[in-house]
């Protein structure tokens, strides 16, 4: 099903196909209470809230795969021209 979707949308220049094995731990998800969701065990286990323990401690509970993040090219050059509308 995933491959069929990718094939049918292959003309989209912004499409970046990523299987679950790449995405699972290389993105950071936050819930409404500002807790990171650890998806490393095929679930969504919340960390402590960054409001209570700070980002560093909460991030250590996130199951984040820094190596996979870099391997999938997760660091982007976020630049674009700004347009000023009247």
Secondary structure as a PSIPRED ss2 file (coil, helix, strand):
# PSIPRED VFORMAT (PSIPRED V4.0)

   1 X C   1.000  0.000  0.000
   2 X H   0.000  1.000  0.000
   3 X H   0.000  1.000  0.000
   4 X H   0.000  1.000  0.000
   5 X H   0.000  1.000  0.000
   6 X H   0.000  1.000  0.000
   7 X H   0.000  1.000  0.000
   8 X H   0.000  1.000  0.000
   9 X C   1.000  0.000  0.000
  10 X C   1.000  0.000  0.000
  11 X C   1.000  0.000  0.000
  12 X C   1.000  0.000  0.000
  13 X C   1.000  0.000  0.000
  14 X C   1.000  0.000  0.000
  15 X C   1.000  0.000  0.000
  16 X C   1.000  0.000  0.000
  17 X C   1.000  0.000  0.000
  18 X C   1.000  0.000  0.000
  19 X C   1.000  0.000  0.000
  20 X H   0.000  1.000  0.000
  21 X H   0.000  1.000  0.000
  22 X H   0.000  1.000  0.000
  23 X H   0.000  1.000  0.000
  24 X C   1.000  0.000  0.000
  25 X C   1.000  0.000  0.000
  26 X C   1.000  0.000  0.000
  27 X C   1.000  0.000  0.000
  28 X C   1.000  0.000  0.000
  29 X C   1.000  0.000  0.000
  30 X E   0.000  0.000  1.000
  31 X C   1.000  0.000  0.000
  32 X C   1.000  0.000  0.000
  33 X C   1.000  0.000  0.000
  34 X C   1.000  0.000  0.000
  35 X E   0.000  0.000  1.000
  36 X E   0.000  0.000  1.000
  37 X E   0.000  0.000  1.000
  38 X E   0.000  0.000  1.000
  39 X C   1.000  0.000  0.000
  40 X C   1.000  0.000  0.000
  41 X C   1.000  0.000  0.000
  42 X C   1.000  0.000  0.000
  43 X C   1.000  0.000  0.000
  44 X C   1.000  0.000  0.000
  45 X E   0.000  0.000  1.000
  46 X E   0.000  0.000  1.000
  47 X E   0.000  0.000  1.000
  48 X E   0.000  0.000  1.000
  49 X E   0.000  0.000  1.000
  50 X H   0.000  1.000  0.000
  51 X H   0.000  1.000  0.000
  52 X H   0.000  1.000  0.000
  53 X H   0.000  1.000  0.000
  54 X C   1.000  0.000  0.000
  55 X H   0.000  1.000  0.000
  56 X H   0.000  1.000  0.000
  57 X H   0.000  1.000  0.000
  58 X H   0.000  1.000  0.000
  59 X H   0.000  1.000  0.000
  60 X C   1.000  0.000  0.000
  61 X C   1.000  0.000  0.000
  62 X C   1.000  0.000  0.000
  63 X C   1.000  0.000  0.000
  64 X C   1.000  0.000  0.000
  65 X C   1.000  0.000  0.000
  66 X H   0.000  1.000  0.000
  67 X H   0.000  1.000  0.000
  68 X H   0.000  1.000  0.000
  69 X H   0.000  1.000  0.000
  70 X H   0.000  1.000  0.000
  71 X H   0.000  1.000  0.000
  72 X C   1.000  0.000  0.000
  73 X C   1.000  0.000  0.000
  74 X C   1.000  0.000  0.000
  75 X C   1.000  0.000  0.000
  76 X C   1.000  0.000  0.000
  77 X C   1.000  0.000  0.000
  78 X C   1.000  0.000  0.000
  79 X C   1.000  0.000  0.000
  80 X C   1.000  0.000  0.000
  81 X C   1.000  0.000  0.000
  82 X C   1.000  0.000  0.000
  83 X C   1.000  0.000  0.000
  84 X C   1.000  0.000  0.000
  85 X C   1.000  0.000  0.000
  86 X C   1.000  0.000  0.000
